[in-house]
Amino acid sequence: MTSRLEVETALSRVLLEKVRGDAHPSTTYMDMLEQMAPPELLREYLNVLFEKLITDQRPSIDMLRRVQRIGAAL
């Protein structure tokens, strides 16, 4: 039997890869990921977002605020 935690972790991994692979990831994917990811994946997700901020010539204010919000919640 699969637990809710296993399903959420598996879905979080899928969403994390989608966010990682997209130059401008879906805000819906990011919102879902932030709501269900276990702490270790949230840290990895935060690193992915930092990479996007570093490589983006003009990062969006929304992305900067998202990173700030996640960092404050850790």
C-alpha positions as CSV (number, residue, x, y, z in Angstrom):
1,M,0.0,0.0,0.0
2,T,1.2,3.5,-0.8
3,S,1.0,6.2,1.8
4,R,0.0,9.8,1.3
5,L,3.6,10.8,2.1
6,E,5.0,8.5,-0.6
7,V,2.6,9.9,-3.2
8,E,3.4,13.5,-2.2
9,T,7.1,12.9,-2.3
10,A,6.9,11.2,-5.7
11,L,4.8,14.0,-7.1
12,S,7.1,16.6,-5.5
13,R,10.1,15.0,-7.3
14,V,8.2,15.1,-10.6
15,L,7.3,18.8,-10.1
16,L,10.9,19.6,-9.0
17,E,12.2,18.2,-12.3
18,K,9.6,20.2,-14.3
19,V,10.6,23.4,-12.5
20,R,14.3,22.6,-13.0
21,G,13.9,22.0,-16.7
22,D,11.8,25.0,-17.5
23,A,13.4,28.5,-17.9
24,H,10.1,30.0,-16.7
25,P,8.4,27.4,-14.6
26,S,4.7,27.3,-14.0
27,T,3.6,29.1,-10.9
28,T,1.0,26.4,-10.3
29,Y,3.7,23.7,-10.3
30,M,5.8,25.8,-7.9
31,D,2.8,26.5,-5.6
32,M,1.9,22.8,-5.5
33,L,5.5,21.8,-4.8
34,E,5.8,24.3,-2.0
35,Q,2.7,23.0,-0.4
36,M,3.6,19.3,-0.3
37,A,7.4,18.8,-0.6
38,P,9.2,17.2,2.3
39,P,11.9,19.5,3.9
40,E,14.8,17.9,2.0
41,L,13.2,18.4,-1.3
42,L,12.3,22.0,-0.4
43,R,15.9,22.7,0.2
44,E,16.8,21.2,-3.2
45,Y,14.0,23.3,-4.8
46,L,15.3,26.4,-3.2
47,N,18.7,25.7,-4.8
48,V,17.0,25.3,-8.2
49,L,15.4,28.6,-7.8
50,F,18.7,30.3,-6.8
51,E,20.3,28.8,-9.9
52,K,17.5,30.4,-12.0
53,L,17.9,33.7,-10.3
54,I,21.7,33.7,-10.9
55,T,21.4,32.8,-14.6
56,D,18.4,35.0,-15.4
57,Q,19.5,38.5,-16.6
58,R,16.4,40.0,-15.1
59,P,14.8,37.8,-12.6
60,S,11.1,38.5,-11.9
61,I,10.1,40.2,-8.7
62,D,7.7,37.2,-8.1
63,M,10.6,34.8,-8.2
64,L,12.6,36.9,-5.8
65,R,9.7,37.1,-3.4
66,R,9.1,33.4,-3.7
67,V,12.7,32.6,-2.7
68,Q,12.5,35.1,0.1
69,R,9.2,33.5,1.4
70,I,10.6,29.9,1.2
71,G,13.8,30.9,2.9
72,A,11.9,32.6,5.8
73,A,9.8,29.4,6.2
74,L,12.7,27.0,6.6
